Structures are given as C-alpha cells and as structure tokens.
C-alpha cells in the first residue's frame, strides 16, 4: 500500500465513522427518547458529528503539510 493511501484513508474512514455515529445519535436515536435523555443524546451526537469533520480536516491538513498531491507525488 502506498504511503499516501495509508495516511489519507485512516483519517477519512475514522472521521466518517465518527460523523455517521454522531448523526445517528442526534437524528435517529434522540427523537425516540424522553426529554432529558433526548437533549443529552442530541448534544452528544452533534458533537460527534463535528468531531468527525474535524478528524477529516486534520487528515487533509496533514496530507498537505506532508507535501503530497492526489497521486501521492510531491508537487513540483
């Protein structure tokens, strides 16, 4: 596996899973709960969704700082 694939996919997969779990908590699970737990679950889901996006952004930033382009080659 190329270093580009290892570096990029790890953050994309982790961030996407974190964001999807957060959206599931906030949009699917929380409406089925009573008022107190609903607010906590919705807030936790929203925070997880935002955290997932930050993980993806961190991975993209790290890739750019490493100096790799989409093909895994250093730009000239």
C-alpha positions as CSV (number, residue, x, y, z in Angstrom):
1,X,0.0,0.0,0.0
2,X,1.3,3.4,-0.9
3,X,2.1,5.9,1.9
4,X,-0.5,8.3,0.5
5,X,-3.3,5.7,0.8
6,X,-2.3,4.8,4.4
7,X,-2.1,8.4,5.5
8,X,-5.3,9.6,3.9
9,X,-7.7,6.7,4.3
10,X,-7.1,6.4,8.0
11,X,-8.4,9.9,8.7
12,X,-11.2,9.7,6.2
13,X,-12.5,6.3,7.5
14,X,-12.2,7.3,11.1
15,X,-13.8,10.7,10.6
16,X,-16.6,9.4,8.5
17,X,-17.5,6.7,11.0
18,X,-17.4,9.2,13.9
19,X,-19.6,11.6,12.0
20,X,-22.1,8.9,11.0
21,X,-22.4,7.7,14.6
22,X,-23.0,11.3,15.7
23,X,-25.7,11.8,13.1
24,X,-27.3,8.5,14.1
25,X,-27.4,9.6,17.7
26,X,-28.7,13.1,17.0
27,X,-31.2,12.3,14.3
28,X,-32.3,8.7,14.8
29,X,-31.9,7.8,18.4
30,X,-32.6,11.0,20.3
31,X,-36.2,11.6,18.9
32,X,-37.3,8.3,20.4
33,X,-36.2,9.2,23.9
34,X,-37.9,11.3,26.6
35,X,-37.0,14.9,27.1
36,X,-34.0,14.7,29.5
37,X,-32.0,11.9,27.7
38,X,-33.1,13.3,24.3
39,X,-31.3,16.6,24.9
40,X,-28.1,14.9,26.1
41,X,-28.1,12.4,23.2
42,X,-28.8,15.1,20.7
43,X,-25.9,17.2,22.0
44,X,-23.5,14.3,22.1
45,X,-24.5,13.3,18.6
46,X,-23.9,16.8,17.3
47,X,-20.5,17.0,19.0
48,X,-19.5,13.6,17.5
49,X,-20.6,14.8,14.0
50,X,-18.5,17.9,14.3
51,X,-15.6,15.9,15.7
52,X,-15.8,13.6,12.7
53,X,-15.5,16.5,10.4
54,X,-12.5,17.9,12.3
55,X,-10.8,14.5,12.0
56,X,-11.2,14.5,8.3
57,X,-9.9,18.1,8.1
58,X,-6.9,17.2,10.2
59,X,-6.1,14.3,7.9
60,X,-6.3,16.6,4.8
61,X,-4.2,19.2,6.6
62,X,-1.6,16.6,7.5
63,X,-1.5,15.3,3.9
64,X,-1.0,18.9,2.6
65,X,1.8,19.5,5.1
66,X,3.5,16.3,4.0
67,X,3.6,17.8,0.5
68,X,1.8,15.1,-1.3
69,X,-0.7,15.6,-4.1
70,X,-3.7,13.5,-5.1
71,X,-1.4,11.0,-6.9
72,X,0.9,10.7,-4.0
73,X,3.7,12.6,-5.6
74,X,5.4,15.7,-4.4
75,X,4.4,18.8,-6.3
76,X,7.0,20.5,-8.4
